[in-house]
């Protein structure tokens, strides 16, 4: 049976999940697929292109949702003072984090993919759209997206690092789980969505 790009990406994701980024080499991937390394380059141009596909696959299970009203239009407040648009931003950020936390080195892979080919990561494009719908001016929405993405990826990396260290030896310090992530997310959104003066 002929090798497909989907098989290449599936196997790369499996290696990342099981062993981490350090073990995701083109040589290891070829060995897992029982092909010569050169056969991989019929399907992906280089490892960077492969990692973009891996990041897109990691984020691909996040369901699409609407972006709400047009940016700049005031949104009605829900009980508790939040708008549906802000709630959509929070929901998507939590979904992105949840998709990445179980996969070793996923934050690094997504950061690289975002730098190389941002349009390939649909949930991150949607995050920017939702920020605009929540009231971030379009001229600042790229910065806002960058800030939230750094918060998400930093939280994922810190969570994974702590889990790795806890597996070897108990460590002290504050727990940096979902509650800490949500607190930071709310603090960032409070600043981004504050009425302009």
C-alpha positions in Angstrom: 0.0 0.0 0.0 1.3 3.5 -0.9 2.3 5.8 1.8 0.1 8.9 2.3 0.7 12.3 3.8 -2.0 11.5 6.4 -0.1 8.4 7.5 3.1 10.5 7.8 1.3 13.1 10.0 -0.6 10.4 12.0 2.7 8.7 12.8 4.5 11.9 13.6 1.7 12.9 16.1 1.9 9.4 17.7 5.7 9.8 18.1 5.2 13.3 19.6 2.5 12.0 22.0 4.6 9.0 23.1 8.1 10.3 23.2 8.2 14.1 22.7 9.7 16.4 20.2 13.3 15.3 20.8 12.5 11.8 19.3 10.5 13.2 16.4 13.2 13.0 13.7 12.7 12.2 10.1 14.8 9.1 10.6 12.7 7.9 13.4 9.5 8.7 11.5 10.8 6.7 8.4 11.7 3.8 10.7 8.2 3.7 12.3 6.6 3.8 8.8 9.1 1.2 7.5 10.2 3.4 4.6 13.4 5.1 3.5 13.8 8.7 4.7 13.6 9.9 1.1 10.1 8.6 0.8 8.9 11.1 3.4 10.0 14.0 1.2 7.4 13.1 -1.4 4.8 14.1 1.2 6.4 16.9 3.2 9.0 19.3 2.0 11.0 19.3 5.3 10.6 18.8 9.0 9.2 22.3 9.5 6.3 21.7 7.1 5.7 18.4 9.0 5.5 20.2 12.3 3.0 22.7 10.9 0.8 19.7 9.9 1.3 18.1 13.3 0.3 21.4 15.1 -2.8 21.7 12.8 -3.7 18.1 13.7 -3.3 18.7 17.4 -5.7 21.7 17.2 -7.9 20.2 14.5 -10.3 18.6 17.0 -11.5 21.9 18.4 -15.0 22.5 17.1 -15.8 25.7 15.2 -18.0 28.3 16.8 -19.4 31.6 15.7 -17.6 34.8 16.2 -20.6 36.8 17.3 -21.5 40.4 16.4 -19.2 42.6 14.3 -16.2 44.1 16.1 -16.8 47.5 17.6 -20.5 46.9 18.2 -21.4 46.9 22.0 -22.4 43.4 23.1 -25.1 42.8 25.8 -23.8 41.6 29.1 -24.7 38.2 30.6 -25.3 37.6 34.2 -21.9 38.1 36.0 -20.8 40.9 33.8 -19.4 39.0 30.9 -20.5 39.2 27.3 -21.2 36.2 25.1 -18.2 37.3 22.9 -15.8 37.3 25.9 -17.2 33.9 27.0 -16.5 32.6 23.5 -12.8 33.8 23.7 -12.5 32.1 27.1 -14.1 28.9 25.9 -11.8 28.7 22.9 -8.6 29.4 24.9 -9.6 26.7 27.4 -10.2 24.3 24.5 -6.8 25.0 22.9 -5.1 24.5 26.2 -6.9 21.3 26.9 -6.0 19.9 23.4 -2.3 20.6 24.0 -1.7 19.8 27.7 -1.7 15.9 27.2 0.9 16.1 24.3 4.5 16.5 25.3 6.2 19.6 23.7 3.0 20.6 22.0 3.5 24.2 23.0 6.8 24.3 21.2 5.4 22.7 18.1 2.4 25.1 18.0 4.6 28.1 18.5 6.9 27.1 15.6 3.9 26.4 13.4 2.3 29.8 14.3 5.6 31.5 13.3 6.0 29.5 10.0 2.4 29.3 8.8 -0.2 31.0 11.0 -3.0 30.5 8.5 -2.7 26.7 8.9 -3.9 26.9 12.5 -7.6 27.6 12.2 -8.4 27.8 15.9 -5.8 30.6 16.4 -7.2 32.5 13.5 -10.6 32.1 15.1 -9.2 33.4 18.4 -8.3 36.6 16.7 -11.8 36.9 15.2 -13.4 36.3 18.5 -11.2 39.0 20.2 -12.4 41.5 17.6 -16.0 40.4 18.1 -15.4 41.0 21.9 -14.3 44.5 21.3 -10.5 44.5 20.6 -9.9 46.9 17.7 -8.8 45.2 14.5 -5.5 47.1 14.6 -4.7 45.5 18.0 -6.3 42.1 17.5 -3.0 40.5 16.3 -1.2 41.7 19.4 -4.1 40.5 21.6 -4.0 37.1 19.9 -0.2 37.0 20.4 -0.6 37.8 24.1 -3.3 35.1 24.7 -1.4 32.5 22.6 1.8 33.2 24.7 -0.4 32.7 27.9 -1.9 29.5 26.6 1.4 28.0 25.4 3.3 29.2 28.5 0.6 27.5 30.7 0.9 24.3 28.7 4.7 24.2 29.0 4.6 25.0 32.7 2.0 22.3 33.4 4.0 19.7 31.4 7.3 20.7 33.1 5.8 20.4 36.5 4.3 17.0 35.7 7.7 15.8 34.5 9.4 17.1 37.7 6.7 15.7 39.9 7.3 12.3 38.3 10.9 12.3 39.5 10.6 14.1 42.8 8.0 16.1 44.6 8.5 19.8 44.1 7.2 22.8 45.9 5.7 26.0 44.6 2.3 27.1 43.4 0.0 24.8 41.4 -0.2 26.2 37.9 -3.2 24.3 36.6 -6.4 25.4 34.9 -7.4 27.7 37.8 -4.1 29.7 37.5 -4.5 29.7 33.7 -8.1 31.0 33.9 -7.0 33.7 36.4 -4.3 35.0 34.0 -6.7 34.8 31.0 -9.3 36.9 32.9 -6.7 39.4 33.9 -5.5 39.7 30.3 -9.0 40.1 28.9 -9.9 42.7 31.6 -7.0 44.8 30.3 -7.8 44.2 26.6 -11.5 44.8 26.9 -11.4 47.7 29.3 -13.3 50.8 27.9 -10.9 53.1 26.2 -10.2 56.4 27.9 
